[in-house]
């Protein structure tokens, strides 16, 4: 079965992170199994990262080429371990002011970035019972969903800040976000940007 092969969160520069994912269309028992494995992998990751919260995940991060994301029901509360799955999510519209805020990714270890994103979005998706939902989002929820939907198109948050030397940070051993040296750690880094010349 697929889930015996796809339990590890894959990391850059794995080429599967750069593929466009296929639509699910019909929700099956396998779809439910994929979601269960995504939730488990997210929470397992979180146990090993005491200063971080696993807010969301996209199926490509487990090497599964399907348009499925999960998002935590409470993005502020590490004790709330429930997630909602969105199947074939689409961004209908973004609007509002563009803000920069920190983003990290389970597939880009230790690195954080100050990423510009619009403040508001309208998103449609199916939930696991097959019903379509339309979501109006603001703030952190917008940022998180746009980050995950990017994954489905082979885009990582680092792509949005590739040419901004001041946007790169990491988590130190005390859980503080500190700047990193762009010239030494980022520019020309084939782990981050394997297809760059």
Secondary structure, DSSP 8 states (H G I E B T S, - for coil): -HHHH--S---TT-GGGGS--B---S--HHHHHHHHHHHHHHHHHHHT-TT----EEEGGGGT--B-EEEEES-TT-TT---EEEEEEEEEEEEEEEEEEEEEEETTEEEEEEEEEEEEEEEEEEE-TTS-EEEEEEEHHHHHHHHHHHHHHTT--GGGGGTT-GGGEEEE-TTS-EEE--IIIIITT-TTT-TT--
